[in-house]
Amino acid sequence: MNPKHSRSLIALSTTALALPGIANADAPPTQNKVSYKISNYTEDDLSRREAPFGDLDRYDIDVHQFQLISPVGRNFSLQVDANYESLTGASPWFTSTGLDGEPIVSLSGASGIRDKRSELSVGTRYYLINGSIGGNIGYSEEDDYRATYFGLSGERHFNDEMTTVSLGFSYSSDDIFPTDAELFNRVVSEDKSSTSAVLSISQVINQVSTFQVALSLTEQSGFLSDPYKLRDVRPQDKTQIALTNSYRRFFVAADASLHVNYRFYHDDFGISSQTFDVAWFQNLSNSLQLVPTVRYYSQSAADFFTNVDDFLKPLSEYQSSDYRLAAFGAYSGGLSLIADLGAWTAVLTAERYVANEAYSAYAVSQPSTALVRYNRISLGFDYSF
């Protein structure tokens, strides 16, 4: 096998089977690996047409991510993840009707929102002859939110390791205590929980291609409304189901691999969505790789979505003007540069995302205002020793 072919197959195999909630390490690590990544996420300001009064600034978020993976003996590994986020900006507070009859939004006030989030999780994995089992526990805290969670996962290889079946389970218990509760007549304290299970089957098709299908089911219960919106009342139970398909193919002549993913999602809020993304991993040399990506997303509206808040409706009836529950579509594109520097690996990524109801693959009966457009840039480093 020529060196280019070998290098690209390794890159293909390390990303081909990766899906959230599923462990995909085939063997225990033989080296310590430390990773650090810094990202900035910035939403575009609203226009005066969308928000005639008040602040126009939206979220600006800085994210720091740290990870350590270390071998423990012959068959165990230890993984530690630590994240820190700082946030400033404003979010939609309520919606109303403008002079032209179109919906407009009032923001919460950019000067008043400053938050931070810290998260720590610890996990371990035990490697068998033809599979592995593992688990993790974690804790996340914000100024107004706490979450404690744990997860279990396992995988088993069959058919001379050509087929892999993976199972994952996770549970999270969250506490919500909004700021300025008395001043704005918000709930003082609430809680919610989330339980998820995922089943994945991965298949090596031939020397240059793999396929994976995964089915996930999530049940949320408790306080699912947004306490920072003046008029947001949602059901206290939500069931979510998602089916994900992933295909990877290496092209020898181009010295590159194609990654294609499709995801269908549905929940009993009435939202259905489809996500399609494509990435091309192009080797430029033995140490450089360029990765352009394109992604399309579209969803239908929740059954109780309204683009203008109805303050006359009883609180016993569901309603929300949250743009994330509206029908819309979104396109995003990104570009990553990956440098393999021996013991070091560096990844620089830039992404642009634009949402608009005109891009929706579903019917849009109530166009939402304040749909998000954002830029994201990140720089990450891995060091093995």
Secondary structure, 3 states (H helix, E strand, C coil): CCHHHHHHHHHHHHHHCCCCCCCCCCCCCCCCEEEEEEEEEEECCCCCCCCCCCCCCCCEEEEEEEEEEEEECCCEEEEEEEEEEEEECCCEEEEEECCCCCEEEEECCHHHCEEEEEEEEEEEEEEECCEEEEEEEEEEEECCEEEEEEEEEEEEEECCCCEEEEEEEEEEEEEECCCCCCCCCCCCCEEEEEEEEEEEEEEEEECCEEEEEEEEEEEEEECCCCCCCCCCECCCEEEEEEEEEEEEEEECCCCEEEEEEEEEEEECCCCEEEEEEEEEEEECCCCEEEEEEEEEEEECCCCCECCCCCCCCCCCCCEECCHHHCCEEEEEEEEEEEEEECCEEEEEEEEEEEEEHHHCCCCCCCCCCCCCEEEEEEEEEEEEC
